[in-house]
Amino acid sequence: MTRTLTVALVDDDRDLSLKPADLEVYRIKAQNVACDQPLRRETVDAVIIAASNDERATELAMLHAGTGRGRPPIILISDTDDPPPGFDGWLRRPVSPVQLANRIQALRRLWVMEDIARRRRAAAEVFGHSADHDLLGAFQATVLFVGDATSRFMAVRHALAANNTAMVAAFSSFSAFDYLHERPFDAVILNAIEKKDLAFTISSAMRRNARLYHTPVLLLTSSSQFEAADEAFARGVSDILPAESSPEEISARVLRLAEERRRRRTAKAILENCRARATIDAEFGLYKPKFALAHLQDLLTAANRNKKAASLVMMAMEPPDHTVSWDRFNAAQQQFAAMLRHLLRAEDFPGHLRPNLFAAILPYTDREGALSVAERISAVAECTAFDGDDPLHPFRLNVNCVALEAAGEETAEALIERGMKLLNSNRMEAI
């Protein structure tokens, strides 16, 4: 569902080696922007500022991104040991294109999650759900250190402890994954000073695990000139931490990523908190029709105002080819609804619109992304057998699935009606 992102490059230091063409392979369209000419913040998905002077960096951030909710993510590229507040991401030179692309994509995804969480909580409160505004409580970052206890191990521990950050040590990959499966961590530091390949293996394994995918990974290396930097970032490493870094830089790099992880968990907790009696259909575990309509209209209004995409996938449950009782057919739909939730991102919105009709609202997603979701849903439905009246004869649901992107000032009712026409057209073609 990754769409092409548009970012602004503001190079105040005038020595940024990255070029817009370097990011095109990652579906990122970058444009160089003059430092003193403000841009329309709704036209970009992120702002990259290269400025080593803290006051200048803050000034440029205000000029190009503004303040308050709705501003795009801002990534600072600088040579300072501890960046000023107000930036979502921070990178030290040399910056690899894949590293910057990963940070842009991760921070934009976080921005979407937070925006949708705010909108959905507001909508849930209108529908009578009293949302909990303190879901995670007091925050103390916890970091996992993996690898041999080299001479820099204690330096890292002391640097983090000075900033109220706890560190747990795992001196083998086995104990590391035991810890990772037992409790959540805000960041993981992999010691790659002597065992680079092992660190790469652990990072790759974390990126293949859905629960650990968004946990930041920092690679502790012998120097900032790490010869395998591009490979490290391609394997999912978030940042490279030179062993000779100052305590201030160590804590700043780790805590910047840990705070990003906490923001993601908070947004996800808010989205889960919106699943309440006032908003959820108890039979199917999906959002109710009126709540879905209100949330969809809010998203369409925002998307049209900001010139962004919003899409909808609609699924009509067709009776199976052979006779099945209503109870079994309904039970199959309930199981399908449970699967649907796990096929979508946290910020996506699975709803039950009417009998035998389901929907997935996909914020900030174009039709290409919606089609990939529709294909995934259809594929899962086609290969899933549900219990029939005869235990020896299971059946499959016939899922009529369509994907469509909102157009202009189209209302929620009009978008759903357009989806119904597509479903009916598909049904007639199948006859």
C-alpha positions in Angstrom: 0.0 0.0 0.0 3.0 2.2 -0.2 2.3 5.3 -2.4 4.8 7.8 -3.8 5.7 10.3 -1.1 6.6 13.9 -1.8 9.3 15.5 0.4 11.0 18.9 0.5 14.8 19.1 0.8 16.0 22.3 2.5 19.9 22.3 2.4 21.0 25.2 4.6 24.5 23.7 5.1 24.9 23.5 1.3 26.8 20.2 1.6 24.1 17.6 1.4 25.4 14.8 -0.9 22.0 13.4 -1.4 20.2 14.3 -4.6 16.4 14.0 -5.4 17.2 11.2 -7.9 18.7 9.1 -5.1 15.3 8.7 -3.5 13.2 7.9 -6.6 13.9 4.2 -6.4 12.1 4.2 -3.0 9.0 5.8 -4.4 9.9 9.2 -2.9 9.7 12.3 -5.0 12.1 14.9 -3.5 12.3 18.6 -4.5 15.0 21.1 -3.5 13.4 24.1 -1.8 15.0 27.5 -1.2 15.7 28.2 2.4 13.9 31.5 2.5 10.8 30.6 0.5 8.1 28.9 2.6 6.2 26.1 1.0 2.6 25.0 1.4 2.9 22.3 4.0 -0.1 20.3 2.7 1.7 19.7 -0.6 4.5 17.6 1.0 4.5 14.4 3.1 7.8 15.3 5.0 10.4 18.1 5.2 14.1 17.3 5.3 16.3 20.1 6.8 20.1 20.0 6.6 21.3 22.6 9.1 24.0 22.2 11.8 23.1 25.5 13.5 20.4 24.8 16.0 18.8 28.2 15.9 18.8 28.2 12.1 17.4 24.6 12.0 14.5 25.6 14.3 13.8 28.7 12.2 13.7 26.7 9.0 11.4 24.1 10.6 8.9 26.9 11.6 9.1 28.5 8.1 8.5 25.3 6.0 6.4 23.1 8.3 4.7 25.3 10.8 3.6 24.2 14.2 0.7 22.4 15.7 -1.2 19.3 14.6 -1.3 18.7 10.9 2.3 19.8 10.2 4.3 17.2 8.2 7.1 15.2 9.8 10.4 17.1 10.0 13.8 15.2 9.7 16.9 17.1 10.7 20.3 16.3 9.2 23.0 17.9 11.4 26.4 17.4 13.0 25.4 18.5 16.5 25.6 16.0 19.4 22.1 16.8 20.7 19.6 18.3 18.3 17.0 20.9 19.3 13.5 19.9 20.2 10.7 20.0 17.6 12.1 17.5 15.1 10.5 14.1 14.5 13.7 12.5 13.2 17.5 13.2 13.4 20.3 11.9 11.2 24.0 12.4 11.3 26.2 12.6 8.2 27.0 10.6 6.1 23.3 9.9 5.3 22.5 6.9 3.1 19.6 7.2 0.6 18.1 4.0 1.9 18.4 5.2 5.5 16.7 8.5 4.7 14.0 6.7 2.7 13.3 4.4 5.7 13.0 7.3 8.1 10.7 9.2 5.7 8.4 6.2 5.3 8.4 5.3 9.0 7.7 8.9 10.1 5.0 9.5 7.5 3.3 6.3 8.6 3.5 7.5 12.2 2.0 10.8 11.1 -0.9 9.1 9.5 -1.5 6.9 12.5 -1.6 9.9 14.9 -3.8 11.9 12.6 -6.3 9.0 12.2 -6.2 8.2 16.0 -7.0 11.9 16.8 -9.9 11.9 14.3 -11.3 8.5 15.3 -11.2 9.4 19.0 -13.1 12.6 18.4 -15.7 10.8 16.4 -16.0 8.1 19.1 -16.6 10.7 21.7 -19.4 12.2 19.6 -21.0 8.7 19.5 -20.9 8.5 23.3 -17.6 6.7 24.0 -15.5 8.4 26.7 -12.0 7.9 25.4 -9.1 7.4 27.9 -6.6 10.1 27.3 -3.8 8.5 29.3 -3.4 5.1 27.9 0.3 4.3 28.5 1.0 6.2 31.8 4.4 7.5 32.8 7.2 6.9 30.3 10.6 5.5 31.0 12.3 4.2 28.0 13.7 0.6 28.1 16.5 -0.4 25.7 17.8 -3.9 24.9 21.5 -4.2 24.3 22.4 -7.4 22.3 26.0 -8.7 21.8 29.3 -8.9 23.6 30.0 -6.6 26.5 32.7 -4.6 24.8 34.6 -1.7 26.4 31.8 0.7 25.2 29.0 -1.3 26.8 29.3 0.6 30.1 29.6 3.9 28.3 26.3 3.3 26.6 24.7 2.1 29.8 25.8 5.2 31.7 24.8 7.6 28.9 21.3 6.1 28.9 21.0 5.9 32.7 21.8 9.6 32.9 18.6 10.2 30.9 16.4 7.9 33.0 16.6 5.1 30.5 16.9 1.5 31.6 19.0 -0.9 29.6 18.7 -4.7 29.6 21.7 -6.8 28.3 21.4 -10.0 26.3 24.8 -11.5 25.4 23.5 -14.0 22.9 20.8 -14.0 20.1 18.8 -16.7 21.9 18.5 -14.6 25.1 17.8 -11.5 23.0 14.7 -13.0 21.4 13.6 -14.4 24.7 13.6 -10.8 26.0 11.9 -9.5 22.9 9.1 -11.9 23.1 8.6 -11.4 26.9 8.3 -7.6 27.0 8.2 -4.5 24.7 11.4 -2.5 24.2 11.6 1.1 23.0 14.8 0.4 21.0 17.4 -2.3 20.5 21.1 -1.7 20.2 23.0 -4.4 18.3 26.8 -4.7 19.0 28.3 -5.0 15.5 31.9 -4.1 16.4 33.1 -7.6 16.0 30.1 -9.7 14.9 28.5 -7.7 12.1 26.8 -10.7 10.4 25.1 -11.7 13.6 23.8 -8.2 14.1 22.5 -8.2 10.5 20.7 -11.5 11.1 19.0 -10.3 14.2 17.9 -7.0 12.5 16.5 -8.9 9.5 14.6 -11.3 11.8 13.0 -8.5 13.7 11.8 -6.9 10.4 10.2 -10.2 9.5 8.3 -10.3 12.8 5.0 -8.2 12.7 5.2 -7.5 16.4 8.8 -6.4 16.3 8.7 -4.7 12.9 8.5 -1.1 14.2 11.0 -1.5 17.1 14.0 0.8 16.3 17.3 -0.9 15.8 20.7 0.9 16.3 23.9 -0.7 15.2 26.9 -0.1 17.5 30.0 0.1 15.2 33.7 0.8 15.7 33.5 4.1 13.8 31.1 6.4 11.9 32.7 5.2 8.6 30.9 1.8 8.6 31.7 0.1 5.3 28.5 -1.9 5.2 26.1 1.0 6.1 23.9 0.6 3.0 23.5 -3.1 3.7 22.7 -2.4 7.3 19.9 0.1 6.4 18.5 -2.3 3.8 18.2 -4.9 6.5 16.1 -2.6 8.7 18.7 -0.8 10.9 17.3 2.6 11.9 20.6 4.3 12.8 24.3 3.6 13.2 25.9 4.5 16.5 29.7 4.9 16.4 31.4 3.6 19.5 33.3 6.8 20.0 30.2 8.9 20.2 29.8 11.3 23.2 27.4 10.4 26.0 25.1 13.2 24.8 25.0 11.9 21.2 24.4 8.3 22.4 21.4 9.2 24.5 20.1 11.7 21.9 20.1 9.1 19.1 18.6 6.3 21.2 15.9 8.4 22.9 14.9 10.1 19.6 14.0 6.7 18.2 12.5 5.5 21.5 10.2 8.5 21.6 9.1 7.7 18.1 8.3 4.1 19.2 6.3 5.4 22.2 4.3 7.7 19.9 3.4 4.7 17.7 2.3 2.7 20.6 0.2 5.6 21.9 -1.5 6.0 18.6 -2.2 2.3 18.3 -3.6 2.3 21.8 -6.0 5.2 21.0 -7.2 3.3 17.9 -7.8 0.2 20.0 -9.5 2.3 22.7 -12.1 3.5 20.1 -13.4 -0.1 19.8 -16.2 0.2 22.3 -19.8 -0.7 22.8 -20.9 2.7 21.3 -18.9 2.1 18.1 -18.6 -1.6 17.5 -21.1 -4.1 16.2 -21.1 -6.8 18.8 -22.0 -9.6 16.4 -19.2 -9.0 13.9 -16.6 -7.0 16.0 -16.5 -4.3 13.3 -17.4 -0.6 13.4 -21.1 0.2 13.2 -22.6 1.7 10.0 -23.4 5.2 11.3 -19.9 5.5 12.9 -18.3 4.3 9.7 -20.2 6.9 7.7 -19.2 9.7 10.0 -15.6 8.7 10.1 -15.4 8.3 6.3 -16.9 11.7 5.7 -14.4 13.3 8.0 -11.5 11.6 6.2 -12.9 12.6 2.8 -13.3 16.2 3.9 -9.7 16.3 5.1 -8.4 14.4 2.0 -10.1 16.9 -0.3 -8.8 19.9 1.6 -5.2 18.6 1.7 -5.3 17.2 -1.8 -4.5 13.7 -0.5 -6.0 10.3 -1.4 -8.5 8.3 0.5 -9.9 4.9 -0.6 -12.6 2.4 0.2 -12.7 -1.4 -0.3 -16.3 -2.9 -0.2 -17.0 -6.6 0.2 -20.4 -8.2 -0.5 -20.9 -11.7 0.9 -22.6 -13.9 -1.7 -24.3 -17.2 -0.7 -22.2 -20.3 -1.5 -22.9 -22.4 -4.6 -24.6 -25.1 -2.6 -27.2 -24.9 0.1 -26.0 -23.8 3.5 -28.2 -22.8 6.5 -28.4 -19.2 7.6 -26.7 -20.0 10.9 -23.6 -21.5 9.1 -23.5 -18.7 6.6 -23.7 -16.1 9.3 -21.0 -17.9 11.4 -18.8 -17.8 8.4 -19.3 -14.1 8.0 -18.3 -13.6 11.6 -15.1 -15.5 11.1 -14.4 -13.5 7.9 -14.9 -10.3 9.9 -12.4 -11.4 12.5 -9.9 -12.2 9.7 -10.5 -8.8 8.0 -9.3 -6.9 11.1 -5.9 -8.7 10.9 -5.6 -8.0 7.1 -5.6 -4.2 7.7 -3.2 -1.7 9.2 -3.9 -0.3 12.6 -5.1 3.0 11.1 -7.5 1.4 8.6 -11.2 1.1 9.4 -13.1 -2.2 9.1 -16.8 -1.6 9.1 -20.1 -3.6 8.8 -22.3 -1.4 6.6 -25.4 -3.6 6.3 -26.3 -7.3 6.2 -23.8 -9.2 4.1 -21.8 -6.0 3.3 -18.5 -5.1 4.8 -16.0 -2.2 4.1 -12.5 -1.2 4.8 -11.8 2.5 4.9 -8.2 3.2 3.9 -7.0 6.7 4.8 -4.2 8.4 2.8 -4.3 5.5 0.3 -4.7 5.7 -3.5 -6.5 3.3 -5.7 -3.4 1.3 -6.4 -3.0 0.6 -2.7 -6.7 -0.1 -2.3 -6.5 -2.7 -5.1 -3.7 -4.5 -3.4 -5.8 -4.7 -0.2 -8.8 -6.0 -2.1 -6.6 -8.6 -3.8 -5.3 -9.8 -0.4 -8.8 -10.0 1.1 -10.1 -11.9 -1.9 -7.1 -14.3 -1.8 -7.7 -15.1 1.9 -11.4 -15.6 1.4 -10.8 -18.0 -1.6 -8.4 -20.3 0.4 -10.5 -20.4 3.6 -12.9 -23.2 4.2 -15.8 -22.6 6.7 -17.8 -25.3 8.6 -20.9 -26.3 6.8 -24.0 -28.1 8.1 -22.2 -31.3 7.2 -18.8 -31.4 9.0 -17.4 -33.4 6.0 -18.4 -30.7 3.5 -17.0 -27.3 4.4 -17.8 -24.3 2.1 -16.2 -21.1 0.9 -17.6 -17.7 1.0 -18.0 -15.9 -2.3 -16.7 -12.5 -1.7 -17.5 -9.8 -4.3 -14.8 -7.3 -3.6 -14.2 -3.8 -5.2 -11.7 -1.0 -4.6 -12.3 2.7 -5.3 -10.6 6.0 -4.6 -12.6 9.1 -3.5 -12.9 11.7 -6.2 -12.9 15.5 -5.5 -15.6 16.6 -3.1 -17.4 13.2 -3.2 -19.4 12.6 0.0 -19.3 9.4 2.0 -22.8 8.5 0.9 -21.9 9.0 -2.8 -18.6 7.0 -2.5 -20.5 4.1 -0.9 -23.2 4.3 -3.6 -20.6 4.2 -6.3 -19.1 1.1 -4.6 -22.6 -0.5 -4.6 -22.9 0.0 -8.3 -19.5 -1.6 -8.9 -20.5 -4.6 -6.8 -23.8 -5.0 -8.7 -21.9 -4.7 -12.0 -19.6 -7.5 -10.8 -22.5 -9.6 -9.8 -24.3 -9.2 -13.1 -21.1 -10.2 -15.0 -20.7 -13.3 -12.9 -24.2 -14.5 -13.8 
